[in-house]
Amino acid sequence: MGRTIAFGEFLAQAVAAFRADKVRATMTALGMVIGTSSLILVVTVALSGKQYVLQQIENIGTNLVWAEYRGLVNAGASASVKDYLTFEDMDAVRQQVAQVKAATPVLNLHERISVGGGKEKEILILGVDPSYQQVRRMLVVAGRFFDDYDSEQFSKVCLITQKYAEAHYGGADLALGQTIKVAGVPFVIIGAFRESMETFGRSEIQDDTILIPYTVARRLTGTKYINQIYFTMYNAESVTAGTREILKVIKSRHRPESQYNVDNLTEVLQVAERTANAFTLILLLFAVITLIVGGVGIMNIMLATVSTRIREIGIRKAVGATSIEIEFQFLIEAVLISLVGGIIGTLLGLAIPFSLRLFTDAYLPIPFSAAVVAILASCSVGIIFGTLPARLAARLDPIESLRYE
């Protein structure tokens, strides 16, 4: 019970000292306000950035795997003998790799298309399955995507990119029902599409791209080969193992000297996480430096406080106060200033993401754990940088202190 009363007395004395010189205490606490609010904002910005990047990759498809032919590993082999992927390779993978949920072939055609005004332009045409929309997460902004019936009936239908529609037809909706000739065959535009997110330079889609059913593209070209195969796995955890299995199946169906690239976004995801973590550490370093600067300010102010209260210290020692009690008194004052600044800074730091959530459409994560860390850090700074002034006060000679003017 005695210890509780003693601590209460120390706290009351610290509050009284705080009130006695409000300007000095406020300016001292300002460093902690800036430091702790910076710490909260740093964590908020870091979490928001990381969340944004991960969301971008999620929208592309963390379960996405693609395969393509790279060439021949044997330099002596005939370069004219290509060993491209086939539609049958895709079927074999779907049968043998249990992790594969869906797949689509991609057959590239480059054709000169009339763009009006008597002009022609070379356009990329991709022959794909109806599952391409799901696998590659394409957004249909107008019309519809072709379905299994269109593929089975060899329907001459197509989709164009949103940019192509806006550039040549004045808008996505205005492009619907228009006709485009591919290799002399008229195709009806049934939809306009775009990618859901930027694909970090790993996209087969260009600004001017036309999608047609793979079955029709195969008839137009008369080839059994395809340029890429896109797979989507059941879950992100199976991507790494599934990628190895897909490569194994494809290589088993082709010549030993043929090389194939089977890849996924795992490496991009890891790079994004490492970059976000490095960015967080750098920003945290600045926040820590700000806290240290605030701590140095507290130490300097407390040293000045000790020098102005030497006679008071002498009187307290004369009436029986021990060195430990004197040290504890000044230490509590330093911690109180630091803690008040830390709490105010934490509230300010949390107010910004809260305000953005309330008054805008932006969704920023609110780092409550960082708030706890910030308050604990402010207490630690008060203890660390308040110890030296407190010990100097405790070591003052009571007789010399009483004589001090």
Beta strands, then each sheet from edge to edge (+ up, - down):
strand 1: 64-72
strand 2: 85-86
strand 3: 100-116
strand 4: 119-128
strand 5: 138-143
strand 6: 157-161
strand 7: 179-182
strand 8: 185-195
strand 9: 209-213
strand 10: 225-226
strand 11: 228-233
strand 12: 258-264
sheet 1: 5+ 8- 6- 9+ 4+ 3- 11+ 1- 12+
sheet 2: 2+ 10-
sheet 3: 5+ 8- 7+
end
